[in-house]
Structure formats: structure tokens, C-alpha cells
Amino acid sequence: MDRAALIAAMQAAPLEIGVVTVPGWGTMHVRELTTDIVDRLNRAKRDGAEDVNALALSAAATICDESGVLLFDIGNAEDIALLSRQGFAKLSRVLAAANKLAAGDNAGNA
């Protein structure tokens, strides 16, 4: 495959989307994390940023509609604050489903 073909394939391939059921929230869609978000989290950790809520930011970067459009804005402090006040088990379930996508396992609920 040449460069142009690879770039075309990357641009045409959507992010993987999965479904997860969270008690109290119902069924929702999640998409895989992008490398941009993973890099941001790694940089924040490395730089010692204490105000970064990695779980809330990761959830904001994965919770989406059925088309893969994010429902939360990772740059919006109110969205991140709302997510950071949610139960650890619920957000962990969301991230577990997204991590399954990253591992290539999109066959079912987390």
C-alpha cells in the first residue's frame, strides 16, 4: 500500500463504536480513544498536572451517539466537572467498554 492509499484508508475508517449498559444510565454508545487524548493524559501525568481528572476526561472522549459524535466536550470545564462527580464504577464501566474497542473486541457490552 502506498502513502496516498494508506491516508485515504485512514480518513475513510471511522473510529470503532461499541455499546455499553450502565446501571442507572441505560444503554449508551462509546468510541475508542484517539491517540490525541491518550497523549494529552500522558503529558499531564508526566508534567504533574494535578487538575486533570483522567477518568472524566477519558469518559468525555468516549461517550458518543450511535454515529460516533461525542456527547461531551473535552475542553469544557463544566462537562468534565459533571463527569468527575459521577460514580467511579459507572465511569469505569464506560472506559472498560472503550478499552475493549482498543483491544479489537467490540462484540458485546462491558
Secondary structure as GFF3:
##gff-version 3
##sequence-region A 1 110
A	DSSP	alpha_helix	3	12	.	.	.	ID=ss1
A	DSSP	beta_strand	17	22	.	.	.	ID=ss2
A	DSSP	beta_strand	26	31	.	.	.	ID=ss3
A	DSSP	alpha_helix	35	47	.	.	.	ID=ss4
A	DSSP	alpha_helix	54	60	.	.	.	ID=ss5
A	DSSP	beta_strand	63	64	.	.	.	ID=ss6
A	DSSP	alpha_helix	77	84	.	.	.	ID=ss7
A	DSSP	alpha_helix	88	102	.	.	.	ID=ss8
###
